[in-house]
């Protein structure tokens, strides 16, 4: 998956974005997914659908946000 909405970040930029406190914080504050721009995001700034498609380092970084450790 690349992205559903052109306002979201590109998938290949997700690892770097999940390391950015400001980007994740903004996504959470405005309740808009980093990738697809849907509402209803978790602590990593991703909606349920995009979170479910994570793999490798993306998943590890998102899990750090969800567990409260951050980047």
PDB file with one MODEL, atoms N, CA, C and O in Angstrom:
MODEL        1
ATOM      1  N   UNK A   1       0.840  -1.179   0.000  1.00  0.00           N
ATOM      2  CA  UNK A   1       0.000   0.000   0.000  1.00  0.00           C
ATOM      3  C   UNK A   1       0.880   1.236   0.000  1.00  0.00           C
ATOM      4  O   UNK A   1       1.794   1.354   0.816  1.00  0.00           O
ATOM      5  N   UNK A   2       0.610   2.143  -0.901  1.00  0.00           N
ATOM      6  CA  UNK A   2       1.319   3.410  -0.883  1.00  0.00           C
ATOM      7  C   UNK A   2       0.533   4.378  -0.011  1.00  0.00           C
ATOM      8  O   UNK A   2       0.924   4.631   1.129  1.00  0.00           O
ATOM      9  N   UNK A   3      -0.553   4.920  -0.515  1.00  0.00           N
ATOM     10  CA  UNK A   3      -1.430   5.756   0.299  1.00  0.00           C
ATOM     11  C   UNK A   3      -2.760   5.945  -0.398  1.00  0.00           C
ATOM     12  O   UNK A   3      -2.831   5.927  -1.627  1.00  0.00           O
ATOM     13  N   UNK A   4      -3.814   6.125   0.378  1.00  0.00           N
ATOM     14  CA  UNK A   4      -5.149   6.330  -0.151  1.00  0.00           C
ATOM     15  C   UNK A   4      -5.423   7.802  -0.426  1.00  0.00           C
ATOM     16  O   UNK A   4      -6.201   8.135  -1.320  1.00  0.00           O
ATOM     17  N   UNK A   5      -4.800   8.667   0.326  1.00  0.00           N
ATOM     18  CA  UNK A   5      -5.048  10.095   0.232  1.00  0.00           C
ATOM     19  C   UNK A   5      -3.724  10.795  -0.007  1.00  0.00           C
ATOM     20  O   UNK A   5      -2.751  10.541   0.703  1.00  0.00           O
ATOM     21  N   UNK A   6      -3.676  11.665  -0.989  1.00  0.00           N
ATOM     22  CA  UNK A   6      -2.420  12.321  -1.349  1.00  0.00           C
ATOM     23  C   UNK A   6      -1.892  13.241  -0.257  1.00  0.00           C
ATOM     24  O   UNK A   6      -0.748  13.687  -0.344  1.00  0.00           O
ATOM     25  N   UNK A   7      -2.685  13.540   0.768  1.00  0.00           N
ATOM     26  CA  UNK A   7      -2.215  14.368   1.877  1.00  0.00           C
ATOM     27  C   UNK A   7      -1.437  13.558   2.903  1.00  0.00           C
ATOM     28  O   UNK A   7      -0.711  14.129   3.718  1.00  0.00           O
ATOM     29  N   UNK A   8      -1.577  12.245   2.876  1.00  0.00           N
ATOM     30  CA  UNK A   8      -0.855  11.386   3.811  1.00  0.00           C
ATOM     31  C   UNK A   8       0.595  11.238   3.386  1.00  0.00           C
ATOM     32  O   UNK A   8       0.966  11.579   2.262  1.00  0.00           O
ATOM     33  N   UNK A   9       1.408  10.725   4.298  1.00  0.00           N
ATOM     34  CA  UNK A   9       2.819  10.519   3.960  1.00  0.00           C
ATOM     35  C   UNK A   9       2.969   9.276   3.083  1.00  0.00           C
ATOM     36  O   UNK A   9       2.094   8.411   3.066  1.00  0.00           O
ATOM     37  N   UNK A  10       4.064   9.197   2.370  1.00  0.00           N
ATOM     38  CA  UNK A  10       4.360   8.008   1.572  1.00  0.00           C
ATOM     39  C   UNK A  10       4.774   6.878   2.508  1.00  0.00           C
ATOM     40  O   UNK A  10       5.441   7.116   3.515  1.00  0.00           O
ATOM     41  N   UNK A  11       4.385   5.666   2.184  1.00  0.00           N
ATOM     42  CA  UNK A  11       4.674   4.507   3.044  1.00  0.00           C
ATOM     43  C   UNK A  11       6.170   4.352   3.292  1.00  0.00           C
ATOM     44  O   UNK A  11       6.579   4.003   4.399  1.00  0.00           O
ATOM     45  N   UNK A  12       6.985   4.607   2.282  1.00  0.00           N
ATOM     46  CA  UNK A  12       8.423   4.423   2.487  1.00  0.00           C
ATOM     47  C   UNK A  12       9.015   5.480   3.430  1.00  0.00           C
ATOM     48  O   UNK A  12      10.176   5.370   3.824  1.00  0.00           O
ATOM     49  N   UNK A  13       8.241   6.487   3.790  1.00  0.00           N
ATOM     50  CA  UNK A  13       8.681   7.498   4.764  1.00  0.00           C
ATOM     51  C   UNK A  13       8.162   7.221   6.175  1.00  0.00           C
ATOM     52  O   UNK A  13       8.455   7.979   7.100  1.00  0.00           O
ATOM     53  N   UNK A  14       7.398   6.147   6.347  1.00  0.00           N
ATOM     54  CA  UNK A  14       6.755   5.897   7.634  1.00  0.00           C
ATOM     55  C   UNK A  14       7.746   5.634   8.761  1.00  0.00           C
ATOM     56  O   UNK A  14       7.544   6.126   9.871  1.00  0.00           O
ATOM     57  N   UNK A  15       8.800   4.882   8.515  1.00  0.00           N
ATOM     58  CA  UNK A  15       9.775   4.587   9.571  1.00  0.00           C
ATOM     59  C   UNK A  15      10.353   5.893  10.116  1.00  0.00           C
ATOM     60  O   UNK A  15      10.416   6.092  11.330  1.00  0.00           O
ATOM     61  N   UNK A  16      10.766   6.763   9.230  1.00  0.00           N
ATOM     62  CA  UNK A  16      11.336   8.042   9.679  1.00  0.00           C
ATOM     63  C   UNK A  16      10.292   8.884  10.403  1.00  0.00           C
ATOM     64  O   UNK A  16      10.603   9.535  11.400  1.00  0.00           O
ATOM     65  N   UNK A  17       9.064   8.874   9.913  1.00  0.00           N
ATOM     66  CA  UNK A  17       7.998   9.663  10.539  1.00  0.00           C
ATOM     67  C   UNK A  17       7.666   9.144  11.927  1.00  0.00           C
ATOM     68  O   UNK A  17       7.403   9.939  12.829  1.00  0.00           O
ATOM     69  N   UNK A  18       7.671   7.832  12.122  1.00  0.00           N
ATOM     70  CA  UNK A  18       7.386   7.272  13.449  1.00  0.00           C
ATOM     71  C   UNK A  18       8.489   7.585  14.458  1.00  0.00           C
ATOM     72  O   UNK A  18       8.293   7.391  15.658  1.00  0.00           O
ATOM     73  N   UNK A  19       9.610   8.050  14.009  1.00  0.00           N
ATOM     74  CA  UNK A  19      10.696   8.485  14.898  1.00  0.00           C
ATOM     75  C   UNK A  19      10.579   9.968  15.247  1.00  0.00           C
ATOM     76  O   UNK A  19      11.361  10.484  16.046  1.00  0.00           O
ATOM     77  N   UNK A  20       9.610  10.644  14.653  1.00  0.00           N
ATOM     78  CA  UNK A  20       9.436  12.089  14.810  1.00  0.00           C
ATOM     79  C   UNK A  20       8.288  12.379  15.784  1.00  0.00           C
ATOM     80  O   UNK A  20       7.115  12.235  15.437  1.00  0.00           O
ATOM     81  N   UNK A  21       8.640  12.787  16.998  1.00  0.00           N
ATOM     82  CA  UNK A  21       7.628  13.073  18.024  1.00  0.00           C
ATOM     83  C   UNK A  21       6.611  14.109  17.556  1.00  0.00           C
ATOM     84  O   UNK A  21       5.417  13.989  17.833  1.00  0.00           O
ATOM     85  N   UNK A  22       7.083  15.105  16.859  1.00  0.00           N
ATOM     86  CA  UNK A  22       6.189  16.185  16.417  1.00  0.00           C
ATOM     87  C   UNK A  22       5.164  15.670  15.406  1.00  0.00           C
ATOM     88  O   UNK A  22       3.981  15.992  15.514  1.00  0.00           O
ATOM     89  N   UNK A  23       5.597  14.883  14.433  1.00  0.00           N
ATOM     90  CA  UNK A  23       4.681  14.364  13.406  1.00  0.00           C
ATOM     91  C   UNK A  23       3.628  13.452  14.023  1.00  0.00           C
ATOM     92  O   UNK A  23       2.442  13.576  13.717  1.00  0.00           O
ATOM     93  N   UNK A  24       4.055  12.537  14.890  1.00  0.00           N
ATOM     94  CA  UNK A  24       3.110  11.618  15.528  1.00  0.00           C
ATOM     95  C   UNK A  24       2.185  12.398  16.457  1.00  0.00           C
ATOM     96  O   UNK A  24       0.983  12.137  16.501  1.00  0.00           O
ATOM     97  N   UNK A  25       2.732  13.341  17.189  1.00  0.00           N
ATOM     98  CA  UNK A  25       1.915  14.164  18.086  1.00  0.00           C
ATOM     99  C   UNK A  25       0.859  14.956  17.343  1.00  0.00           C
ATOM    100  O   UNK A  25      -0.273  15.077  17.812  1.00  0.00           O
ATOM    101  N   UNK A  26       1.215  15.493  16.199  1.00  0.00           N
ATOM    102  CA  UNK A  26       0.251  16.242  15.395  1.00  0.00           C
ATOM    103  C   UNK A  26      -0.853  15.330  14.885  1.00  0.00           C
ATOM    104  O   UNK A  26      -2.029  15.690  14.947  1.00  0.00           O
ATOM    105  N   UNK A  27      -0.489  14.150  14.381  1.00  0.00           N
ATOM    106  CA  UNK A  27      -1.493  13.200  13.899  1.00  0.00           C
ATOM    107  C   UNK A  27      -2.459  12.826  15.016  1.00  0.00           C
ATOM    108  O   UNK A  27      -3.664  12.721  14.789  1.00  0.00           O
ATOM    109  N   UNK A  28      -1.937  12.627  16.207  1.00  0.00           N
ATOM    110  CA  UNK A  28      -2.799  12.280  17.342  1.00  0.00           C
ATOM    111  C   UNK A  28      -3.686  13.454  17.732  1.00  0.00           C
ATOM    112  O   UNK A  28      -4.876  13.283  17.999  1.00  0.00           O
ATOM    113  N   UNK A  29      -3.104  14.637  17.762  1.00  0.00           N
ATOM    114  CA  UNK A  29      -3.864  15.827  18.178  1.00  0.00           C
ATOM    115  C   UNK A  29      -5.032  16.108  17.238  1.00  0.00           C
ATOM    116  O   UNK A  29      -6.132  16.424  17.690  1.00  0.00           O
ATOM    117  N   UNK A  30      -4.794  15.993  15.927  1.00  0.00           N
ATOM    118  CA  UNK A  30      -5.867  16.272  14.962  1.00  0.00           C
ATOM    119  C   UNK A  30      -6.658  15.013  14.605  1.00  0.00           C
ATOM    120  O   UNK A  30      -7.587  15.063  13.799  1.00  0.00           O
ATOM    121  N   UNK A  31      -6.279  13.876  15.217  1.00  0.00           N
ATOM    122  CA  UNK A  31      -6.967  12.600  15.044  1.00  0.00           C
ATOM    123  C   UNK A  31      -7.080  12.219  13.571  1.00  0.00           C
ATOM    124  O   UNK A  31      -8.163  11.916  13.071  1.00  0.00           O
ATOM    125  N   UNK A  32      -5.927  12.243  12.883  1.00  0.00           N
ATOM    126  CA  UNK A  32      -5.888  11.927  11.456  1.00  0.00           C
ATOM    127  C   UNK A  32      -4.685  11.028  11.181  1.00  0.00           C
ATOM    128  O   UNK A  32      -3.560  11.353  11.559  1.00  0.00           O
ATOM    129  N   UNK A  33      -4.927   9.903  10.525  1.00  0.00           N
ATOM    130  CA  UNK A  33      -3.897   8.910  10.253  1.00  0.00           C
ATOM    131  C   UNK A  33      -2.752   9.479   9.420  1.00  0.00           C
ATOM    132  O   UNK A  33      -2.970  10.211   8.455  1.00  0.00           O
ATOM    133  N   UNK A  34      -1.547   9.133   9.807  1.00  0.00           N
ATOM    134  CA  UNK A  34      -0.361   9.585   9.077  1.00  0.00           C
ATOM    135  C   UNK A  34      -0.379   9.144   7.621  1.00  0.00           C
ATOM    136  O   UNK A  34       0.047   9.897   6.745  1.00  0.00           O
ATOM    137  N   UNK A  35      -0.862   7.942   7.348  1.00  0.00           N
ATOM    138  CA  UNK A  35      -0.820   7.394   5.991  1.00  0.00           C
ATOM    139  C   UNK A  35      -2.048   7.737   5.155  1.00  0.00           C
ATOM    140  O   UNK A  35      -1.916   8.298   4.068  1.00  0.00           O
ATOM    141  N   UNK A  36      -3.226   7.410   5.643  1.00  0.00           N
ATOM    142  CA  UNK A  36      -4.432   7.534   4.814  1.00  0.00           C
ATOM    143  C   UNK A  36      -5.297   8.735   5.162  1.00  0.00           C
ATOM    144  O   UNK A  36      -6.224   9.063   4.422  1.00  0.00           O
ATOM    145  N   UNK A  37      -5.010   9.393   6.271  1.00  0.00           N
ATOM    146  CA  UNK A  37      -5.716  10.591   6.737  1.00  0.00           C
ATOM    147  C   UNK A  37      -7.119  10.317   7.274  1.00  0.00           C
ATOM    148  O   UNK A  37      -7.915  11.246   7.407  1.00  0.00           O
ATOM    149  N   UNK A  38      -7.435   9.062   7.583  1.00  0.00           N
ATOM    150  CA  UNK A  38      -8.714   8.759   8.229  1.00  0.00           C
ATOM    151  C   UNK A  38      -8.681   9.236   9.670  1.00  0.00           C
ATOM    152  O   UNK A  38      -7.612   9.453  10.240  1.00  0.00           O
ATOM    153  N   UNK A  39      -9.849   9.396  10.248  1.00  0.00           N
ATOM    154  CA  UNK A  39      -9.912   9.761  11.659  1.00  0.00           C
ATOM    155  C   UNK A  39      -9.916   8.483  12.494  1.00  0.00           C
ATOM    156  O   UNK A  39     -10.133   7.384  11.985  1.00  0.00           O
ATOM    157  N   UNK A  40      -9.676   8.658  13.767  1.00  0.00           N
ATOM    158  CA  UNK A  40      -9.657   7.524  14.689  1.00  0.00           C
ATOM    159  C   UNK A  40      -8.293   6.860  14.740  1.00  0.00           C
ATOM    160  O   UNK A  40      -8.140   5.716  14.311  1.00  0.00           O
ATOM    161  N   UNK A  41      -7.306   7.569  15.259  1.00  0.00           N
ATOM    162  CA  UNK A  41      -5.944   7.033  15.292  1.00  0.00           C
ATOM    163  C   UNK A  41      -5.572   6.539  16.684  1.00  0.00           C
ATOM    164  O   UNK A  41      -6.153   6.957  17.686  1.00  0.00           O
ATOM    165  N   UNK A  42      -4.596   5.647  16.724  1.00  0.00           N
ATOM    166  CA  UNK A  42      -4.082   5.150  18.001  1.00  0.00           C
ATOM    167  C   UNK A  42      -2.892   6.010  18.439  1.00  0.00           C
ATOM    168  O   UNK A  42      -2.636   7.059  17.849  1.00  0.00           O
ATOM    169  N   UNK A  43      -2.181   5.578  19.451  1.00  0.00           N
ATOM    170  CA  UNK A  43      -1.076   6.355  20.005  1.00  0.00           C
ATOM    171  C   UNK A  43       0.079   6.550  19.029  1.00  0.00           C
ATOM    172  O   UNK A  43       0.907   7.441  19.220  1.00  0.00           O
ATOM    173  N   UNK A  44       0.143   5.725  17.983  1.00  0.00           N
ATOM    174  CA  UNK A  44       1.215   5.866  16.990  1.00  0.00           C
ATOM    175  C   UNK A  44       0.816   6.776  15.831  1.00  0.00           C
ATOM    176  O   UNK A  44       1.599   6.973  14.901  1.00  0.00           O
ATOM    177  N   UNK A  45      -0.396   7.331  15.878  1.00  0.00           N
ATOM    178  CA  UNK A  45      -0.855   8.226  14.821  1.00  0.00           C
ATOM    179  C   UNK A  45      -1.362   7.503  13.591  1.00  0.00           C
ATOM    180  O   UNK A  45      -1.417   8.084  12.507  1.00  0.00           O
ATOM    181  N   UNK A  46      -1.734   6.233  13.748  1.00  0.00           N
ATOM    182  CA  UNK A  46      -2.220   5.429  12.623  1.00  0.00           C
ATOM    183  C   UNK A  46      -3.625   4.917  12.908  1.00  0.00           C
ATOM    184  O   UNK A  46      -3.969   4.624  14.053  1.00  0.00           O
ATOM    185  N   UNK A  47      -4.437   4.810  11.851  1.00  0.00           N
ATOM    186  CA  UNK A  47      -5.767   4.238  12.018  1.00  0.00           C
ATOM    187  C   UNK A  47      -5.635   2.715  12.135  1.00  0.00           C
ATOM    188  O   UNK A  47      -4.563   2.158  11.900  1.00  0.00           O
ATOM    189  N   UNK A  48      -6.714   2.063  12.494  1.00  0.00           N
ATOM    190  CA  UNK A  48      -6.699   0.613  12.694  1.00  0.00           C
ATOM    191  C   UNK A  48      -6.291  -0.131  11.426  1.00  0.00           C
ATOM    192  O   UNK A  48      -5.540  -1.103  11.493  1.00  0.00           O
ATOM    193  N   UNK A  49      -6.781   0.319  10.276  1.00  0.00           N
ATOM    194  CA  UNK A  49      -6.474  -0.366   9.018  1.00  0.00           C
ATOM    195  C   UNK A  49      -4.987  -0.258   8.663  1.00  0.00           C
ATOM    196  O   UNK A  49      -4.357  -1.260   8.325  1.00  0.00           O
ATOM    197  N   UNK A  50      -4.432   0.936   8.739  1.00  0.00           N
ATOM    198  CA  UNK A  50      -3.021   1.125   8.398  1.00  0.00           C
ATOM    199  C   UNK A  50      -2.116   0.439   9.422  1.00  0.00           C
ATOM    200  O   UNK A  50      -1.088  -0.134   9.059  1.00  0.00           O
ATOM    201  N   UNK A  51      -2.495   0.497  10.695  1.00  0.00           N
ATOM    202  CA  UNK A  51      -1.720  -0.173  11.732  1.00  0.00           C
ATOM    203  C   UNK A  51      -1.657  -1.678  11.469  1.00  0.00           C
ATOM    204  O   UNK A  51      -0.624  -2.308  11.698  1.00  0.00           O
ATOM    205  N   UNK A  52      -2.753  -2.247  10.992  1.00  0.00           N
ATOM    206  CA  UNK A  52      -2.810  -3.671  10.709  1.00  0.00           C
ATOM    207  C   UNK A  52      -1.924  -4.113   9.554  1.00  0.00           C
ATOM    208  O   UNK A  52      -1.645  -5.303   9.411  1.00  0.00           O
ATOM    209  N   UNK A  53      -1.482  -3.178   8.733  1.00  0.00           N
ATOM    210  CA  UNK A  53      -0.636  -3.515   7.581  1.00  0.00           C
ATOM    211  C   UNK A  53       0.851  -3.292   7.831  1.00  0.00           C
ATOM    212  O   UNK A  53       1.659  -3.445   6.915  1.00  0.00           O
ATOM    213  N   UNK A  54       1.220  -2.936   9.045  1.00  0.00           N
ATOM    214  CA  UNK A  54       2.627  -2.669   9.340  1.00  0.00           C
ATOM    215  C   UNK A  54       3.439  -3.952   9.370  1.00  0.00           C
ATOM    216  O   UNK A  54       2.927  -5.029   9.672  1.00  0.00           O
ATOM    217  N   UNK A  55       4.715  -3.809   9.049  1.00  0.00           N
ATOM    218  CA  UNK A  55       5.624  -4.945   9.159  1.00  0.00           C
ATOM    219  C   UNK A  55       7.011  -4.451   9.550  1.00  0.00           C
ATOM    220  O   UNK A  55       7.315  -3.263   9.441  1.00  0.00           O
ATOM    221  N   UNK A  56       7.827  -5.359   9.996  1.00  0.00           N
ATOM    222  CA  UNK A  56       9.216  -5.054  10.311  1.00  0.00           C
ATOM    223  C   UNK A  56       9.407  -3.893  11.264  1.00  0.00           C
ATOM    224  O   UNK A  56       8.774  -3.822  12.317  1.00  0.00           O
ATOM    225  N   UNK A  57      10.289  -2.984  10.879  1.00  0.00           N
ATOM    226  CA  UNK A  57      10.644  -1.855  11.729  1.00  0.00           C
ATOM    227  C   UNK A  57       9.460  -0.926  11.967  1.00  0.00           C
ATOM    228  O   UNK A  57       9.363  -0.313  13.030  1.00  0.00           O
ATOM    229  N   UNK A  58       8.551  -0.811  10.985  1.00  0.00           N
ATOM    230  CA  UNK A  58       7.357   0.019  11.160  1.00  0.00           C
ATOM    231  C   UNK A  58       6.562  -0.476  12.366  1.00  0.00           C
ATOM    232  O   UNK A  58       6.145   0.315  13.212  1.00  0.00           O
ATOM    233  N   UNK A  59       6.360  -1.777  12.435  1.00  0.00           N
ATOM    234  CA  UNK A  59       5.584  -2.359  13.526  1.00  0.00           C
ATOM    235  C   UNK A  59       6.270  -2.147  14.872  1.00  0.00           C
ATOM    236  O   UNK A  59       5.619  -1.809  15.860  1.00  0.00           O
ATOM    237  N   UNK A  60       7.578  -2.346  14.908  1.00  0.00           N
ATOM    238  CA  UNK A  60       8.336  -2.167  16.150  1.00  0.00           C
ATOM    239  C   UNK A  60       8.202  -0.735  16.649  1.00  0.00           C
ATOM    240  O   UNK A  60       7.970  -0.510  17.837  1.00  0.00           O
ATOM    241  N   UNK A  61       8.346   0.230  15.754  1.00  0.00           N
ATOM    242  CA  UNK A  61       8.245   1.640  16.145  1.00  0.00           C
ATOM    243  C   UNK A  61       6.831   1.997  16.599  1.00  0.00           C
ATOM    244  O   UNK A  61       6.663   2.710  17.589  1.00  0.00           O
ATOM    245  N   UNK A  62       5.818   1.513  15.890  1.00  0.00           N
ATOM    246  CA  UNK A  62       4.428   1.781  16.290  1.00  0.00           C
ATOM    247  C   UNK A  62       4.141   1.173  17.655  1.00  0.00           C
ATOM    248  O   UNK A  62       3.471   1.793  18.481  1.00  0.00           O
ATOM    249  N   UNK A  63       4.637  -0.020  17.896  1.00  0.00           N
ATOM    250  CA  UNK A  63       4.418  -0.668  19.199  1.00  0.00           C
ATOM    251  C   UNK A  63       5.070   0.126  20.327  1.00  0.00           C
ATOM    252  O   UNK A  63       4.538   0.165  21.437  1.00  0.00           O
ATOM    253  N   UNK A  64       6.201   0.754  20.066  1.00  0.00           N
ATOM    254  CA  UNK A  64       6.827   1.598  21.077  1.00  0.00           C
ATOM    255  C   UNK A  64       5.905   2.756  21.463  1.00  0.00           C
ATOM    256  O   UNK A  64       5.803   3.101  22.640  1.00  0.00           O
ATOM    257  N   UNK A  65       5.231   3.359  20.470  1.00  0.00           N
ATOM    258  CA  UNK A  65       4.302   4.437  20.765  1.00  0.00           C
ATOM    259  C   UNK A  65       3.117   3.913  21.581  1.00  0.00           C
ATOM    260  O   UNK A  65       2.698   4.546  22.550  1.00  0.00           O
ATOM    261  N   UNK A  66       2.590   2.773  21.191  1.00  0.00           N
ATOM    262  CA  UNK A  66       1.410   2.226  21.869  1.00  0.00           C
ATOM    263  C   UNK A  66       1.739   1.821  23.304  1.00  0.00           C
ATOM    264  O   UNK A  66       0.896   1.943  24.193  1.00  0.00           O
ATOM    265  N   UNK A  67       2.942   1.349  23.529  1.00  0.00           N
ATOM    266  CA  UNK A  67       3.326   0.962  24.893  1.00  0.00           C
ATOM    267  C   UNK A  67       3.723   2.154  25.759  1.00  0.00           C
ATOM    268  O   UNK A  67       3.987   2.000  26.952  1.00  0.00           O
ATOM    269  N   UNK A  68       3.764   3.350  25.152  1.00  0.00           N
ATOM    270  CA  UNK A  68       4.065   4.566  25.910  1.00  0.00           C
ATOM    271  C   UNK A  68       5.535   4.926  25.944  1.00  0.00           C
ATOM    272  O   UNK A  68       5.912   5.871  26.637  1.00  0.00           O
ATOM    273  N   UNK A  69       6.380   4.206  25.220  1.00  0.00           N
ATOM    274  CA  UNK A  69       7.816   4.485  25.201  1.00  0.00           C
ATOM    275  C   UNK A  69       8.187   5.575  24.203  1.00  0.00           C
ATOM    276  O   UNK A  69       9.200   6.251  24.380  1.00  0.00           O
ATOM    277  N   UNK A  70       7.385   5.755  23.158  1.00  0.00           N
ATOM    278  CA  UNK A  70       7.686   6.752  22.127  1.00  0.00           C
ATOM    279  C   UNK A  70       8.778   6.275  21.190  1.00  0.00           C
ATOM    280  O   UNK A  70       9.105   5.089  21.148  1.00  0.00           O
ATOM    281  N   UNK A  71       9.336   7.209  20.441  1.00  0.00           N
ATOM    282  CA  UNK A  71      10.298   6.798  19.394  1.00  0.00           C
ATOM    283  C   UNK A  71      11.584   6.178  19.909  1.00  0.00           C
ATOM    284  O   UNK A  71      12.449   5.804  19.117  1.00  0.00           O
TER     285      UNK A  71
ENDMDL
END
